[in-house]
Every structure is written in structure tokens, then in C-alpha cells.
């Protein structure tokens, strides 16, 4: 997964902006990220705009519906269509969340944490390997936010995530905002947490906004990235010592395209500045 042309800060391709982006492009955006579930099987104007953008611009793919750590059997028809879409798109990898999203065929419409146990890790590693064998590009796993652990764990989140990434030999989509939010909710230092992790497996990063609701911090994707998260992004990039692509996620309270482009440009400046100093170490 090394040597791809993807670098800088990209944006998620969202429906309210499709027509403008298809018609005029978007100032400075180096790549888009698209959720295949929002495209497969769709027709009409939005699908035509999406196809036009994907034929012209570089794109990465990010899944929402595959229950990587669950027990439901794989949907063979969906994986067939997904594989064809990934090939057409030319994405160098496909990312999914390290979680479960369905039980007994019922979609839970949420990204739910796995128990941090040895059994859960073995189960998930096996599932990841099975899924990887069915996809035409490497599978990359993303760390999620969670708001309560799923039962008593044998490990903490960092140990569990490392075990799965190493055991499945998978790349890592490192969501910086998720680390920051979990740190606030569970009382750990994000930098110390990241220092424990296999940063050599990072191939992409996400950043986003969040909000506080009482004593709980929620990963909302509904506000600009705060300076502390942007600084954590830069801190991590320096330790990676390489320019992995970063995706600005904005899904709620979606601003007009020009405002979103301004947010992206501000993060791009932080991204570029991260490489003006010598990295503390190379992961």
C-alpha cells in the first residue's frame, strides 16, 4: 500500500455538493472519499454526478455496512458488487470500521464496539482474513469511538486494536478525532495512547468535529475540527514521517461547499506545516 499518489487533505463526497463538484470541480481537493453503500444500485441525477466525479478525480472508498467483527455471514451479492465498484474506482484500498453493525441479519445503524478479549480478537482476525480474500484491494481497518465497553475486557482498546491489526496483517485507517474523543471520555492521553500503537500500519487518517453533551463527548462529524485535534494530526504525521492522506469528515450540519473548502484549506496548511520539522522518529 506504499507509493500511492494520495496525499494531503481530502473531502468526503456528499450529496448536497454533488452537482457543483461534478460541474465545476473543487478548489484544491486532492482526492475524495466515497461510501460505496451510497452509490451501489442507485440511479438518477445523483448517480450520474457521482460517476462523472469518479471518472475525473482520485477517490478512496470507505464502508459503513459490513459488520467486520460480527457473526452474520457475508452477503455474497453485495461483496460481488462492491468488488466491481472498487475495481472501477481505482481505489488503492478499501476501509471498514473495526466493530460490528448487525445481529441476525438486522442492521443496527450504529458502529458498536467489540469486547476487548482474546476470543473476540481471534474471531475478528479470521473474519478480516476471509473478507480480504473476497476483495480485489487491501482491506484497511478504522478505530471507532465507543461510549461504553462491551463487557469486561482482558485488554484495553490499544492492545485489542494492535492484536487485530498485527494478526490480520491489515492496514490502519487512524481516526485522530476518535482517539481524541475516546481519550476525553475514558481519561487517557491521546499522545501516550498513540505512542503504544503500530504506526507503521497507518495508511490513511480521518479528522472530524465533535460535540459535548453533558459529561459525554460525541463524535458528531457536525462541526469544524478543533485546534487540539488538528495539532494531534500534525503530531502524528511527524511521527509517521510520511505524507499519508487525511480525510476531513463532515456529515452533519453540512456547510456550503465554499465554507467546507475553507475548512479543508486550513487543515491542509496544518498538514503541510507538520513536515517543516524533523520527525521525532520514523515509525
C-alpha positions, -999 to +999 in steps of 0.1 A: +000+000+000+030+023-001+037+046-031+001+056-038-004+091-052-028+100-024-016+128-001-029+159+015-063+166+030-093+153+010-131+155+015-160+131+017-182+133-013-217+143+000-250+145-019-257+183-014-224+191-031-225+165-059-238+187-087-215+216-080-185+193-078-194+174-110-199+207-129-171+229-116-147+206-096-135+218-062-106+241-055-076+223-042-092+190-031-066+163-039-090+134-035-125+124-025-137+096-002-169+079-011-191+053+007-200+025-018-233+019+001-244+053-011-238+046-047-243+009-054-277+002-071-285+039-072-297+056-104-308+091-115-291+125-114-271+119-082-256+087-096-247+104-129-229+132-110-211+107-088-199+087-118-187+118-135-167+128-105-152+094-101-142+092-137-124+125-134-110+127-098-090+104-075-111+086-048-107+064-018-136+042-006-149+038+029-175+013+040-203+017+066-223-015+065-200-046+067-201-060+102-164-069+103-164-082+139-199-097+138-212-132+132-236-127+103-225-145+071-211-123+043-236-110+017-221-126-014-241-104-038-231-073-020-194-083-019-195-091-057-210-056-065-186-039-040-156-056-056-166-045-091-171-009-078-137-009-061-120-020-093-138+006-114-130+034-089-093+025-088-090+029-050-057+015-037-075+001-006-110-001+010-116+008+046-141-006+070-147+000+107-134-024+134-167-030+150-200-049+145-230-033+128-256-061+126-270-091+145-290-120+130-293-100+097-307-069+114-287-037+107-282-018+140-275+016+123-245+021+146-209+013+149-207-009+181-175-019+199-162-054+201-153-069+235-116-064+241-109-101+246-086-127+231-116-147+218-130-116+201-096-108+186-092-143+172-127-142+158-122-108+142-088-117+127-104-147+110-132-125+097-108-099+084-088-125+065-120-140+050-132-106+039-098-097+025-098-128+003-131-117-012-120-081-021-098-070-050-078-044-030-063-044+005-087-041+034-079-013+059-095-011+094-106+021+113-107+026+150-141+038+162-154+059+191-173+040+217-192+052+248-192+021+270-171-010+268-189-042+257-184-063+289-153-069+309-122-069+287-089-087+290-071-059+272-076-022+267-086-008+233-050-001+222-039-037+230-070-051+212-066-030+181-029-038+179-036-076+182-062-074+153-041-053+130-010-074+135-028-107+135-047-099+103-018-081+087-041-052+080-035-016+073-049+010+097-072+040+090-063+060+120-091+083+130-075+110+150-107+125+163-119+091+175-087+088+196-092+123+210-128+117+219-122+084+235-094+100+255-118+126+268-145+100+277-122+074+292-095+096+307-063+088+287-037+109+270-041+106+232-004+110+226+006+083+251-021+061+235-007+066+200+029+060+212+019+025+221+004+018+186+018+002+154+020+034+135+038+017+106+004+002+097-012+036+092-021+042+055-048+069+060-061+092+086-095+108+094-102+140+113-136+154+122-156+176+146-173+165+178-196+179+205-201+177+242-235+165+256-234+168+294-205+147+306-202+128+273-182+138+242-198+125+209-182+121+175-208+141+156-190+150+123-211+181+126-187+209+133-152+221+123-121+203+135-109+219+168-073+231+170-064+204+195-074+176+170-056+194+142-025+196+163-028+159+172-030+152+135+002+171+129+020+155+159+011+120+145+021+129+109+056+139+122+059+106+139+049+087+108+075+106+088+054+103+056+025+120+040-004+097+043-038+110+031-060+127+056-098+129+052-119+157+066-152+141+076-183+163+077-217+146+076-240+167+098-247+205+098-231+203+064-220+238+053-220+253+018-192+239-004-171+271-003-171+271+036-162+234+036-133+241+012-121+268+035-121+243+064-101+219+042-076+245+033-070+254+069-063+217+077-041+215+046-019+243+060-015+223+093-007+192+073+020+209+052+035+226+083+039+192+100+066+184+076+087+215+081+102+200+113+123+168+115+101+139+128+107+128+163+111+092+149+101+072+119+075+046+126 
